[in-house]
Amino acid sequence: MSLFYSIFKNYNTYSICGFLFAATLQASSQAQPSGKPAGSSSFQTNLFNLEASANEPFRYSATLKNGAAQPKFYALDAKAPDGWQVSFRTLGSPVTSVQVQAGASQEISVELSASPYSKPGKYAIPVTAVSPGDTLRLNLEAVLKGAYKIELTTPSGRLSENVTEGSVEEIVCTIRNTGTMPLTNVELSAQTPAKWQVTFEPAKVERIDPSGSIDVTAKVHVPDKTIAGDYVSTFTAKTQNANADAAFRITVKTSLLSGWLGVLVILLSIGLIFRLIKKYGRR
């Protein structure tokens, strides 16, 4: 009898434990939200390090994933160096924020344009996507290569000059290094009207450092008997890596001597005609 009671007691104990375990599993299953997406939110890119020169944009392709159970709006921002420009694009359109559905991902293009005055080197660009209660970070790197840029102008910026035919006019030109790399062996040349001559002093500049400049003198020789009027001469400053042109409008005027000679010829012609009329008019 005691044996039967012991078996019955143990059976009830196991039944109660099994019932409680099943109830716990059912409650846990009901507490789990239905439709919750797997994984977590993220902001990632396959290529976080890009290299370009100052006149080329840096373009990164990133993926923004929303791992929450509801759609979210993410505000996009980037901390770039002073003078740099940052823009975000999705589906080819510029944006400052994006909406990502629950469990979905959005492709985002991040474009950086460096300042023309930035020095070559590696720059860290932290990018964030912020939504209520969630901040995602993406660390980008931009390796800026040196850029070769050259500018040819005058100290005053004026690209016009008056010249007397048969004379030599000196024009002061300024060569500026507007890039981030030194310019070496800068050669000067000119395209002019026929029979004109231009020489430069110095004819070649050995080196101009970034943000530096140097003045050279162009001697323009206009031949005698050049017809008065406006002419265009193009000056060129050229290196192995960059070049610049400047078109000068040169106005040619006749000399004072030529003017007086012209007046004298006219007076002589009038006098000759008057004499012929006086001589043959009586007949």
C-alpha positions as CSV (number, residue, x, y, z in Angstrom):
1,M,0.0,0.0,0.0
2,S,2.8,2.4,0.9
3,L,4.6,1.5,-2.4
4,F,1.4,2.4,-4.4
5,Y,1.1,5.7,-2.5
6,S,4.8,6.6,-3.2
7,I,4.3,5.9,-7.0
8,F,1.2,8.0,-7.1
9,K,2.9,10.8,-5.2
10,N,5.9,10.9,-7.6
11,Y,3.5,10.8,-10.6
12,N,1.6,13.8,-9.4
13,T,4.9,15.7,-8.7
14,Y,6.1,15.1,-12.3
15,S,2.8,16.0,-13.7
16,I,2.7,19.3,-11.9
17,C,6.3,20.1,-12.9
18,G,5.5,19.3,-16.6
19,F,2.5,21.5,-16.5
20,L,4.4,24.4,-15.0
21,F,7.2,24.1,-17.6
22,A,4.7,24.0,-20.5
23,A,3.0,27.1,-19.1
24,T,6.3,28.9,-18.8
25,L,7.1,28.1,-22.4
26,Q,3.7,29.3,-23.6
27,A,4.0,32.6,-21.6
28,S,7.5,33.2,-23.0
29,S,6.2,32.6,-26.5
30,Q,3.4,35.0,-26.0
31,A,5.7,37.7,-24.6
32,Q,8.0,37.6,-27.7
33,P,6.8,40.3,-30.2
34,S,5.6,38.9,-33.5
35,G,7.3,40.0,-36.6
36,K,10.5,41.4,-34.9
37,P,13.3,41.6,-37.5
38,A,16.5,39.6,-36.8
39,G,19.8,41.5,-36.3
40,S,20.5,45.0,-35.2
41,S,20.8,48.5,-36.7
42,S,24.1,49.3,-38.5
43,F,25.9,51.9,-40.7
44,Q,28.6,50.3,-42.8
45,T,30.7,50.6,-45.9
46,N,33.1,48.2,-47.7
47,L,35.5,50.9,-48.6
48,F,36.1,53.4,-45.8
49,N,39.5,54.7,-47.1
50,L,39.7,56.6,-50.4
51,E,42.4,58.6,-52.1
52,A,41.9,61.6,-54.4
53,S,43.4,65.0,-55.3
54,A,41.9,68.3,-54.2
55,N,40.0,68.8,-57.4
56,E,38.4,65.4,-57.3
57,P,35.5,64.3,-55.0
58,F,35.6,61.4,-52.6
59,R,32.6,59.1,-53.1
60,Y,31.7,56.4,-50.5
61,S,28.9,53.8,-50.8
62,A,27.4,53.0,-47.4
63,T,24.5,50.8,-46.2
64,L,22.2,52.0,-43.4
65,K,20.2,49.1,-41.8
66,N,17.3,49.6,-39.4
67,G,17.1,46.6,-37.1
68,A,14.2,47.9,-35.0
69,A,10.6,46.7,-35.2
70,Q,9.3,49.9,-36.6
71,P,10.3,52.4,-39.3
72,K,12.8,55.1,-38.4
73,F,13.9,58.5,-39.7
74,Y,17.7,59.0,-39.6
75,A,19.3,62.4,-39.7
76,L,22.6,62.3,-41.6
77,D,25.6,64.4,-40.6
78,A,29.4,64.4,-41.1
79,K,32.2,66.3,-39.3
80,A,34.6,67.4,-42.1
81,P,37.6,69.8,-42.0
82,D,37.0,73.5,-42.5
83,G,36.3,74.4,-46.1
84,W,35.3,70.9,-47.1
85,Q,31.8,70.2,-48.6
86,V,29.7,67.1,-47.6
87,S,26.6,65.8,-49.3
88,F,24.4,62.7,-49.0
89,R,22.5,61.0,-51.8
90,T,20.0,58.2,-52.1
91,L,18.7,57.1,-55.5
92,G,20.6,59.9,-57.1
93,S,18.9,62.7,-55.1
94,P,20.5,64.8,-52.4
95,V,19.2,64.2,-48.9
96,T,19.8,65.2,-45.3
97,S,17.8,62.5,-43.7
98,V,16.2,59.1,-44.8
99,Q,13.4,56.9,-43.6
100,V,14.3,53.2,-43.3
101,Q,11.5,50.6,-42.9
102,A,11.7,48.0,-40.1
103,G,14.3,45.4,-40.9
104,A,15.2,47.1,-44.2
105,S,18.4,48.7,-45.5
106,Q,19.0,51.9,-47.4
107,E,22.0,52.5,-49.8
108,I,23.5,56.0,-49.1
109,S,26.2,57.8,-51.1
110,V,28.5,60.1,-49.2
111,E,30.4,62.6,-51.3
112,L,33.2,64.8,-49.9
113,S,34.9,67.7,-51.7
114,A,38.1,68.9,-50.2
115,S,39.1,72.5,-49.8
116,P,41.6,73.7,-52.5
117,Y,43.8,75.0,-49.6
118,S,43.9,71.7,-47.7
119,K,47.3,70.2,-47.4
120,P,48.0,66.6,-48.6
121,G,47.5,64.0,-45.9
122,K,45.0,61.6,-44.3
123,Y,41.8,63.1,-42.9
124,A,39.3,61.3,-40.6
125,I,35.6,62.0,-41.4
126,P,33.2,60.8,-38.8
127,V,29.7,60.3,-40.2
128,T,26.5,59.8,-38.1
129,A,23.0,58.6,-38.7
130,V,20.8,59.7,-35.8
131,S,17.2,58.7,-34.9
132,P,15.4,58.9,-31.6
133,G,17.2,56.7,-29.2
134,D,19.7,55.4,-31.8
135,T,22.9,56.9,-33.1
136,L,24.9,55.0,-35.7
137,R,28.5,55.9,-36.5
138,L,30.6,55.4,-39.6
139,N,34.3,56.4,-39.7
140,L,35.6,57.4,-43.1
141,E,39.1,58.3,-44.2
142,A,40.1,60.6,-47.0
143,V,43.7,60.6,-48.2
144,L,44.3,63.9,-50.0
145,K,46.9,63.9,-52.7
146,G,48.8,67.0,-53.8
147,A,47.2,69.0,-56.6
148,Y,49.1,71.0,-59.3
149,K,47.4,74.3,-60.1
150,I,48.8,77.4,-61.8
151,E,47.4,80.8,-62.6
152,L,48.7,83.5,-65.0
153,T,47.5,87.1,-64.7
154,T,48.8,90.5,-63.9
155,P,49.4,92.3,-60.6
156,S,46.3,94.4,-61.2
157,G,44.3,91.7,-62.9
158,R,43.9,93.9,-66.1
159,L,44.5,92.0,-69.3
160,S,44.7,94.9,-71.8
161,E,47.4,97.2,-72.9
162,N,48.0,100.1,-75.4
163,V,51.0,99.8,-77.7
164,T,52.4,102.2,-80.3
165,E,53.3,100.6,-83.6
166,G,57.0,100.1,-84.1
167,S,57.7,100.2,-80.3
168,V,58.4,97.7,-77.5
169,E,55.9,97.5,-74.6
170,E,56.6,95.8,-71.3
171,I,53.8,93.9,-69.6
172,V,54.3,92.6,-66.1
173,C,52.7,89.2,-65.6
174,T,52.2,87.3,-62.3
175,I,52.4,83.5,-62.1
176,R,50.7,82.1,-59.0
177,N,50.8,78.6,-57.6
178,T,47.2,77.9,-56.4
179,G,47.7,74.2,-55.8
180,T,49.2,72.2,-52.9
181,M,52.4,71.0,-54.7
182,P,55.4,72.9,-55.7
183,L,55.7,74.0,-59.4
184,T,59.0,73.5,-61.1
185,N,60.5,74.5,-64.4
186,V,57.7,76.9,-65.4
187,E,58.2,77.9,-69.1
188,L,56.6,80.9,-70.7
189,S,55.5,81.3,-74.3
190,A,53.2,83.5,-76.4
191,Q,50.9,83.3,-79.4
192,T,50.8,86.6,-81.3
193,P,49.8,88.2,-84.6
194,A,52.1,87.6,-87.5
195,K,55.6,89.3,-87.3
196,W,55.1,90.3,-83.6
197,Q,57.7,89.2,-81.1
198,V,57.4,88.5,-77.4
199,T,60.3,87.7,-75.0
200,F,60.0,87.0,-71.3
201,E,62.4,87.9,-68.5
202,P,63.0,85.5,-67.0
203,A,62.1,83.0,-69.7
204,K,61.9,80.1,-67.2
205,V,61.0,80.0,-63.5
206,E,62.8,77.2,-61.5
207,R,60.3,76.8,-58.7
208,I,57.1,78.3,-57.1
209,D,56.0,77.0,-53.8
210,P,52.3,76.5,-52.9
211,S,50.5,79.8,-52.4
212,G,53.5,81.6,-53.8
213,S,53.8,83.8,-56.8
214,I,56.5,85.4,-59.0
215,D,56.4,88.3,-61.5
216,V,57.9,88.1,-65.0
217,T,58.2,90.8,-67.7
218,A,56.8,90.2,-71.2
219,K,58.4,92.5,-73.8
220,V,56.0,92.9,-76.8
221,H,57.5,94.2,-80.0
222,V,55.0,95.6,-82.5
223,P,56.3,95.9,-86.0
224,D,56.4,99.2,-87.9
225,K,53.4,100.0,-90.1
226,T,51.1,97.8,-88.1
227,I,47.5,98.8,-88.8
228,A,45.9,100.5,-85.8
229,G,43.3,98.5,-83.9
230,D,42.8,95.8,-81.3
231,Y,44.8,92.5,-81.3
232,V,44.8,89.5,-79.1
233,S,48.0,87.8,-77.8
234,T,47.8,84.7,-75.6
235,F,50.5,84.1,-73.0
236,T,51.1,80.6,-71.6
237,A,52.8,79.4,-68.4
238,K,53.4,75.7,-68.6
239,T,54.9,73.0,-66.4
240,Q,55.0,69.2,-66.7
241,N,51.9,68.9,-64.5
242,A,49.8,72.1,-65.1
243,N,49.4,75.0,-67.4
244,A,47.6,78.3,-67.6
245,D,46.7,80.8,-70.4
246,A,46.0,84.5,-70.3
247,A,44.5,86.3,-73.4
248,F,45.7,90.0,-73.6
249,R,43.8,92.6,-75.7
250,I,46.5,94.9,-77.1
251,T,45.4,98.1,-78.8
252,V,47.8,99.4,-81.4
253,K,48.0,103.1,-82.0
254,T,50.0,104.9,-84.7
255,S,53.0,106.9,-83.7
256,L,53.0,110.7,-83.5
257,L,55.6,110.9,-86.3
258,S,53.4,108.8,-88.5
259,G,50.5,111.1,-87.8
260,W,52.4,114.2,-88.7
261,L,53.7,112.5,-91.9
262,G,50.2,111.7,-92.8
263,V,49.1,115.3,-92.3
264,L,52.1,116.5,-94.3
265,V,51.2,114.2,-97.2
266,I,47.6,115.4,-97.2
267,L,48.7,119.1,-97.2
268,L,51.2,118.4,-100.0
269,S,48.5,116.7,-102.0
270,I,46.1,119.6,-101.5
271,G,48.8,122.0,-102.5
272,L,49.7,120.1,-105.6
273,I,46.0,119.9,-106.7
274,F,45.6,123.7,-106.1
275,R,48.7,124.4,-108.1
276,L,47.5,122.2,-111.0
277,I,44.2,123.9,-111.0
278,K,45.8,127.3,-110.9
279,K,48.2,126.4,-113.7
280,Y,45.8,124.7,-116.1
281,G,42.6,126.3,-115.1
282,R,43.4,129.5,-117.1
283,R,43.7,127.6,-120.4
